[in-house]
Amino acid sequence: MKQSAREVRDHERHRIARDIHDDLGQSLLVLKLELGRLCNSLAGPLCAQVDQLIRHVDATMLSLRTIVHDLRTPALEIGLSDAVQRQLDDFSRVTGVGHRLQIAPRLDNVNPTAGIVVFRTLQELLANVARHAKASQVQVDLDADPQALTLRVQDDGIGIGPVLRAGACGLHGMRERIRDAGGSMAIDSPAGAGTCVTVSIPHPH
């Protein structure tokens, strides 16, 4: 039986996802294990630098899992709530950082465009936690009212320093995405007391 164009595309997406997972995923895992062994043989500042590299590898593995998942099944086809839960499960499994999730029961009718902006923002924020925060726990709250969809991500890490606040961590790209959607982003990060990012996106019906 001749395959439809959609079936061909889906098959190709699954093949690409499998290749990425098998090849790059295995390479990143080996790199992380080797860096861990290296860190065990070092002390002081050198070990701290290697530990930072391990966090970067963790964040890259998380991004890779996100790409693979999106290739296999477009993230929001399963619904925003399930997509967020799956993303957090992957985050904790890859990084070892625990999470708590609070989702309002009113997300079934969220505007799809707003949902995608919030989901992509969550992905970027979690990658930042993996790379920079040195956190042990992340709290994610997702809520919706008739006017807006609100995401709140709070970690218990070291906070965002002035250099990172000035332009690193992908903040510029996040702000642009949120601004283009007519939304807003607020960052609260007292020194050494973690970081809380609140994002609000209008979701017209």
Rosetta silent file (secondary structure, phi, psi, omega in degrees, C-alpha in Angstrom):
SEQUENCE: MKQSAREVRDHERHRIARDIHDDLGQSLLVLKLELGRLCNSLAGPLCAQVDQLIRHVDATMLSLRTIVHDLRTPALEIGLSDAVQRQLDDFSRVTGVGHRLQIAPRLDNVNPTAGIVVFRTLQELLANVARHAKASQVQVDLDADPQALTLRVQDDGIGIGPVLRAGACGLHGMRERIRDAGGSMAIDSPAGAGTCVTVSIPHPH
SCORE:     score description
SCORE:     0.000 S_00000001
   1 L     0.000  133.569 -178.998    0.000    0.000    0.000 S_00000001
   2 L   -71.075  132.909  179.389    1.332    3.404   -0.969 S_00000001
   3 L   -77.320  146.889  174.270    2.148    5.630    2.004 S_00000001
   4 L   -74.480  165.353  178.854    0.610    9.074    2.281 S_00000001
   5 H   -59.901  -38.541  179.920    2.845   12.149    2.321 S_00000001
   6 H   -66.717  -41.290  178.942    2.206   12.545    6.053 S_00000001
   7 H   -63.294  -38.404  177.336    3.143    8.932    6.770 S_00000001
   8 H   -63.980  -44.739  179.051    6.378    9.393    4.821 S_00000001
   9 H   -62.679  -44.202 -179.607    7.188   12.552    6.775 S_00000001
  10 H   -63.024  -40.778  178.607    6.395   10.874   10.095 S_00000001
  11 H   -62.334  -42.776 -179.698    8.571    7.892    9.198 S_00000001
  12 H   -67.097  -38.759  176.987   11.471   10.169    8.280 S_00000001
  13 H   -62.716  -42.936  178.624   11.074   12.172   11.496 S_00000001
  14 H   -64.776  -38.279  178.843   11.155    8.978   13.559 S_00000001
  15 H   -64.989  -44.433  178.973   14.265    7.788   11.705 S_00000001
  16 H   -63.434  -43.132  179.180   16.069   11.079   12.323 S_00000001
  17 H   -60.448  -42.665 -179.997   15.017   11.044   15.985 S_00000001
  18 H   -63.812  -43.047 -179.437   16.328    7.489   16.397 S_00000001
  19 H   -64.909  -43.040  178.734   19.660    8.350   14.767 S_00000001
  20 H   -61.832  -46.881 -178.205   20.103   11.461   16.908 S_00000001
  21 H   -61.811  -46.625 -174.825   19.231    9.558   20.071 S_00000001
  22 H   -70.474  -43.126 -174.547   21.477    6.585   19.325 S_00000001
  23 H   -83.682  -61.774 -176.936   24.534    8.468   18.040 S_00000001
  24 H   -69.550  -38.336  179.961   24.663   11.826   19.806 S_00000001
  25 H   -60.601  -44.634  179.381   22.979   10.566   22.959 S_00000001
  26 H   -65.768  -40.287 -179.859   25.534    7.807   23.432 S_00000001
  27 H   -63.972  -42.138  179.166   28.436   10.165   22.709 S_00000001
  28 H   -66.433  -38.273  178.352   27.209   12.693   25.267 S_00000001
  29 H   -63.356  -44.494  177.767   26.729    9.979   27.883 S_00000001
  30 H   -61.531  -42.840  178.589   30.290    8.715   27.373 S_00000001
  31 H   -59.900  -42.757  179.490   31.593   12.291   27.582 S_00000001
  32 H   -63.685  -43.148  179.790   29.750   12.838   30.861 S_00000001
  33 H   -63.889  -41.861  179.154   31.121    9.610   32.357 S_00000001
  34 H   -65.722  -39.900  177.213   34.687   10.460   31.303 S_00000001
  35 H   -64.709  -37.285  177.344   34.386   13.953   32.759 S_00000001
  36 H   -62.795  -41.912  176.961   33.100   12.440   35.995 S_00000001
  37 H   -64.244  -40.809  178.865   36.151   10.162   36.211 S_00000001
  38 H   -62.897  -41.632 -179.739   38.421   13.108   35.492 S_00000001
  39 H   -62.806  -36.551  179.930   36.794   15.178   38.207 S_00000001
  40 H   -65.964  -21.758 -179.185   37.368   12.379   40.742 S_00000001
  41 L   -96.271   -0.155 -178.157   41.107   12.543   40.036 S_00000001
  42 L  -113.914  172.286  178.168   41.349   16.319   40.438 S_00000001
  43 L  -144.465  160.488  172.944   40.997   18.736   43.318 S_00000001
  44 H    66.846 -142.700 -174.647   40.238   22.386   43.911 S_00000001
  45 H   -59.182  -36.123 -178.945   39.560   24.811   41.046 S_00000001
  46 H   -63.331  -41.663  178.356   40.246   22.250   38.323 S_00000001
  47 H   -63.889  -39.004  178.773   37.569   19.924   39.686 S_00000001
  48 H   -63.517  -37.974  178.438   35.126   22.851   39.862 S_00000001
  49 H   -66.976  -41.110  178.411   35.809   23.646   36.202 S_00000001
  50 H   -66.486  -37.803  177.847   35.212   20.041   35.166 S_00000001
  51 H   -62.041  -36.473  176.192   32.019   20.005   37.239 S_00000001
  52 H   -64.638  -39.313  177.037   30.851   23.046   35.288 S_00000001
  53 H   -63.234  -37.639  178.473   31.543   21.162   32.048 S_00000001
  54 H   -62.974  -39.334  177.834   29.449   18.256   33.338 S_00000001
  55 H   -64.809  -36.775  176.675   26.524   20.638   33.920 S_00000001
  56 H   -64.851  -39.447  177.671   26.883   21.887   30.349 S_00000001
  57 H   -64.603  -41.704  176.886   26.771   18.292   29.111 S_00000001
  58 H   -57.385  -44.904 -179.648   23.649   17.679   31.221 S_00000001
  59 H   -65.048  -37.856  178.583   21.973   20.710   29.647 S_00000001
  60 H   -66.591  -40.274  177.017   22.973   19.545   26.169 S_00000001
  61 H   -62.552  -38.712  178.318   21.555   16.080   26.866 S_00000001
  62 H   -64.539  -43.805  177.948   18.314   17.693   28.009 S_00000001
  63 H   -62.491  -38.991  178.989   18.141   19.759   24.809 S_00000001
  64 H   -62.993  -44.884  178.616   18.843   16.631   22.774 S_00000001
  65 H   -60.892  -37.630  178.371   16.017   14.737   24.462 S_00000001
  66 H   -63.525  -44.677  179.467   13.706   17.666   23.724 S_00000001
  67 H   -62.189  -45.420 -179.240   14.653   17.640   20.040 S_00000001
  68 H   -61.854  -44.684 -179.350   14.191   13.882   19.805 S_00000001
  69 H   -62.395  -42.821 -178.724   10.822   14.053   21.529 S_00000001
  70 H   -67.403  -31.252  177.022    9.614   16.874   19.289 S_00000001
  71 H   -70.214  -37.828 -177.776   10.664   14.940   16.194 S_00000001
  72 H   -73.349  -45.734  179.417    8.804   11.841   17.317 S_00000001
  73 L  -144.079  116.930  177.064    5.664   13.641   18.444 S_00000001
  74 L   -48.077  128.762 -164.692    5.105   17.399   18.153 S_00000001
  75 H   -50.377  -46.899 -171.620    5.239   18.468   21.780 S_00000001
  76 H   -90.146    3.272  172.720    1.823   20.009   22.189 S_00000001
  77 H   -65.626  -23.977  178.990   -0.114   17.357   20.271 S_00000001
  78 H   -90.423    0.652 -178.081   -0.276   15.523   23.593 S_00000001
  79 L    97.622  145.767 -176.253   -1.565   18.640   25.375 S_00000001
  80 H   -61.529  -43.703 -177.737    0.283   21.363   27.246 S_00000001
  81 H   -60.992  -47.462 -179.399   -0.073   19.755   30.675 S_00000001
  82 H   -67.358  -37.283  179.244    1.295   16.386   29.539 S_00000001
  83 H   -63.951  -42.110  178.735    4.079   18.046   27.527 S_00000001
  84 H   -65.078  -44.703  179.109    5.218   20.056   30.565 S_00000001
  85 H   -60.679  -43.616 -179.700    5.113   16.993   32.820 S_00000001
  86 H   -64.818  -39.865  178.713    7.129   14.954   30.315 S_00000001
  87 H   -62.450  -42.674  179.768    9.672   17.753   29.927 S_00000001
  88 H   -68.469  -38.140  176.595   10.169   17.960   33.689 S_00000001
  89 H   -60.665  -44.235  177.858   10.475   14.194   34.023 S_00000001
  90 H   -63.712  -42.349  179.413   13.225   14.221   31.376 S_00000001
  91 H   -57.128  -49.371 -178.426   14.902   17.181   33.090 S_00000001
  92 H   -67.385  -38.363 -179.712   15.068   15.410   36.451 S_00000001
  93 H   -65.060  -40.051 -176.990   16.173   12.108   34.925 S_00000001
  94 H   -78.116  -41.972 -170.846   19.039   13.729   32.993 S_00000001
  95 H   -98.687  -19.540 -174.945   20.247   16.279   35.563 S_00000001
  96 L    80.947    1.323  178.523   19.345   14.721   38.908 S_00000001
  97 L   -85.061  126.437 -179.538   17.570   17.972   39.903 S_00000001
  98 E   -72.201  163.726  177.793   14.228   17.302   41.549 S_00000001
  99 E  -144.778  153.513  169.435   11.037   19.060   40.530 S_00000001
 100 E  -126.561  140.703 -176.055    7.578   19.924   41.785 S_00000001
 101 E  -130.066  129.705  175.177    4.791   20.821   39.374 S_00000001
 102 E  -123.177  115.051 -177.686    1.548   22.644   40.019 S_00000001
 103 E  -120.109  130.471  177.001   -0.799   22.877   37.022 S_00000001
 104 L   -68.827  152.026 -179.027   -4.184   24.594   37.010 S_00000001
 105 L   -82.055   14.454 -173.546   -7.092   22.503   35.728 S_00000001
 106 L  -112.134   28.210 -172.426   -8.026   25.140   33.142 S_00000001
 107 L   -97.436   -1.084 -176.717   -5.397   24.463   30.465 S_00000001
 108 L   -66.493  -29.206 -175.300   -7.404   22.366   28.013 S_00000001
 109 L  -108.193   23.584  179.506   -8.625   25.416   26.091 S_00000001
 110 L   -68.577  140.208  175.976   -5.397   27.426   26.049 S_00000001
 111 L   -57.343  127.405 -175.158   -4.613   29.182   22.780 S_00000001
 112 H   -57.689  -38.253 -179.726   -2.079   26.918   20.957 S_00000001
 113 H   -63.327  -44.492  177.758    0.251   29.794   20.032 S_00000001
 114 H   -64.010  -39.164  179.394    0.471   30.929   23.663 S_00000001
 115 H   -61.979  -40.409  179.399    1.005   27.333   24.753 S_00000001
 116 H   -65.630  -42.840  178.735    3.959   26.903   22.399 S_00000001
 117 H   -60.251  -44.849 -179.627    5.609   30.125   23.622 S_00000001
 118 H   -65.201  -41.588 -178.768    5.244   29.025   27.235 S_00000001
 119 H   -65.361  -44.898  179.025    6.528   25.522   26.501 S_00000001
 120 H   -64.852  -35.965  177.109    9.610   26.760   24.605 S_00000001
 121 H   -64.971  -42.821  176.854   10.304   29.251   27.404 S_00000001
 122 H   -58.661  -44.750  178.940   10.110   26.452   29.975 S_00000001
 123 H   -56.757  -45.517 -178.880   12.611   24.400   27.953 S_00000001
 124 H   -66.467  -41.126  179.733   15.070   27.299   27.881 S_00000001
 125 H   -64.479  -41.246  178.375   14.650   28.035   31.597 S_00000001
 126 H   -66.005  -38.212  176.241   15.252   24.405   32.540 S_00000001
 127 H   -62.608  -37.914  177.707   18.371   24.317   30.358 S_00000001
 128 H   -64.990  -40.760  177.149   19.615   27.413   32.201 S_00000001
 129 H   -60.136  -44.716 -179.660   19.015   25.729   35.553 S_00000001
 130 H   -62.537  -39.247 -175.905   21.014   22.713   34.389 S_00000001
 131 H   -78.742  -40.421 -163.210   23.901   24.855   33.132 S_00000001
 132 H  -121.697  -26.090 -162.768   24.183   27.592   35.742 S_00000001
 133 H   -78.953  -27.034 -171.826   22.003   27.323   38.835 S_00000001
 134 L    54.856   42.637 -175.784   23.644   24.517   40.862 S_00000001
 135 L   -92.975  159.761  173.456   20.132   23.837   42.089 S_00000001
 136 L  -111.715  -12.808 -176.233   18.713   20.747   43.800 S_00000001
 137 E  -151.811  143.968  175.151   15.028   21.513   43.218 S_00000001
 138 E  -128.160  134.454  174.895   12.819   23.357   40.731 S_00000001
 139 E  -109.466  126.082  178.909    9.234   24.443   41.322 S_00000001
 140 E  -120.767  126.880  176.430    7.071   24.995   38.223 S_00000001
 141 E  -120.772  131.887 -179.898    3.600   26.557   38.374 S_00000001
 142 E  -128.699  123.303 -175.001    1.380   26.837   35.306 S_00000001
 143 E  -139.181  160.953  178.416   -1.893   28.715   35.466 S_00000001
 144 E  -145.856  138.906  169.686   -4.451   30.280   33.130 S_00000001
 145 L  -124.377 -178.389 -176.828   -7.212   32.823   33.469 S_00000001
 146 L   -60.885  -18.405 -176.633   -9.474   34.223   30.731 S_00000001
 147 L  -103.153  -34.284 -168.953   -6.789   36.742   29.740 S_00000001
 148 E  -148.737  156.026  172.260   -3.384   35.120   30.125 S_00000001
 149 E  -105.689  128.062 -173.581   -1.326   31.971   30.552 S_00000001
 150 E  -121.206  128.990  176.586    1.211   32.269   33.357 S_00000001
 151 E  -116.307  132.837  176.735    4.374   30.226   33.915 S_00000001
 152 E  -129.132  123.028 -179.975    6.443   30.497   37.079 S_00000001
 153 E  -123.039  120.164 -178.219    9.774   28.664   37.412 S_00000001
 154 E  -128.267  131.346  176.247   11.699   28.888   40.684 S_00000001
 155 E  -118.614  166.011 -179.151   14.933   27.118   41.605 S_00000001
 156 L  -106.531   32.402 -175.845   16.924   26.942   44.842 S_00000001
 157 L   -87.187 -152.565 -170.831   20.294   27.593   43.195 S_00000001
 158 L   -87.625   -6.940 -179.799   22.912   30.327   43.388 S_00000001
 159 L    88.896  168.695  179.761   20.958   33.030   41.542 S_00000001
 160 L   -97.675  119.176  177.740   21.725   35.025   38.417 S_00000001
 161 L   -76.210  171.652 -178.225   24.769   37.265   38.713 S_00000001
 162 H   -57.730  -37.786 -178.575   25.126   40.647   36.978 S_00000001
 163 H   -66.089  -45.407  179.929   27.017   39.189   34.010 S_00000001
 164 H   -66.543  -39.320  179.865   24.369   36.546   33.342 S_00000001
 165 H   -63.414  -29.254 -175.528   21.571   39.042   33.878 S_00000001
 166 H   -73.308  -20.016 -179.999   23.169   41.345   31.281 S_00000001
 167 H   171.869   -7.159  179.113   22.765   38.963   28.390 S_00000001
 168 L   -84.437 -169.005  175.560   23.735   35.332   28.913 S_00000001
 169 L    65.241   12.712 -179.612   21.444   32.380   29.677 S_00000001
 170 L    69.694   15.871 -176.875   19.459   32.981   26.491 S_00000001
 171 H   -63.690  -37.462 -178.495   17.515   35.728   28.265 S_00000001
 172 H   -62.389  -46.559  179.334   17.593   38.005   25.235 S_00000001
 173 H   -63.285  -40.149  178.273   16.069   35.350   22.982 S_00000001
 174 H   -62.778  -45.510 -179.837   13.429   34.500   25.574 S_00000001
 175 H   -59.746  -40.929  179.163   12.473   38.152   26.004 S_00000001
 176 H   -63.078  -45.918  179.957   12.123   38.556   22.239 S_00000001
 177 H   -60.361  -44.111 -178.322    9.901   35.474   21.918 S_00000001
 178 H   -69.014  -41.261  178.843    7.727   36.608   24.814 S_00000001
 179 H   -63.089  -42.579 -179.970    7.551   40.207   23.583 S_00000001
 180 H   -62.023  -26.101  178.393    6.542   39.076   20.093 S_00000001
 181 L   -89.274    4.128  179.537    3.666   37.154   21.704 S_00000001
 182 L    79.136   17.347 -175.802    2.552   40.292   23.557 S_00000001
 183 L  -102.155 -169.880 -179.149    3.669   38.905   26.924 S_00000001
 184 E  -141.590  155.557  177.185    5.945   39.883   29.788 S_00000001
 185 E  -136.197  133.625  177.135    8.737   38.303   31.826 S_00000001
 186 E  -123.817  138.719 -179.020    9.893   39.189   35.347 S_00000001
 187 E  -121.565  128.396  175.637   13.044   37.883   37.056 S_00000001
 188 E  -122.562  115.531 -174.264   13.612   37.848   40.814 S_00000001
 189 L  -146.614   76.622  174.236   17.047   36.615   41.835 S_00000001
 190 L   -61.225  144.549 -177.047   18.474   37.752   45.187 S_00000001
 191 L   -54.458  124.067  175.609   22.154   36.857   45.489 S_00000001
 192 L    72.293   10.043 -175.368   22.546   33.238   46.585 S_00000001
 193 L  -120.806   25.490  178.123   18.805   32.752   47.041 S_00000001
 194 L    82.516 -178.195 -177.847   17.775   31.094   43.799 S_00000001
 195 E  -135.170  137.436  175.068   15.938   32.511   40.822 S_00000001
 196 E  -124.016  121.820  177.889   12.252   32.954   40.118 S_00000001
 197 E  -115.093  126.716  178.746   11.098   33.712   36.563 S_00000001
 198 E  -117.731  125.849 -177.845    7.462   34.612   35.905 S_00000001
 199 E  -122.169  133.452  178.056    6.151   34.713   32.340 S_00000001
 200 E  -126.202  126.370 -177.712    2.689   35.863   31.294 S_00000001
 201 E  -125.753  124.887  174.567    1.367   35.323   27.757 S_00000001
 202 E   -60.291  142.352  176.806   -2.044   36.497   26.483 S_00000001
 203 L  -133.562   78.416  178.911   -4.118   33.648   25.089 S_00000001
 204 L   -64.820  145.726 -179.879   -7.055   35.003   23.084 S_00000001
 205 L   -92.642    0.000    0.000   -9.634   32.420   22.051 S_00000001
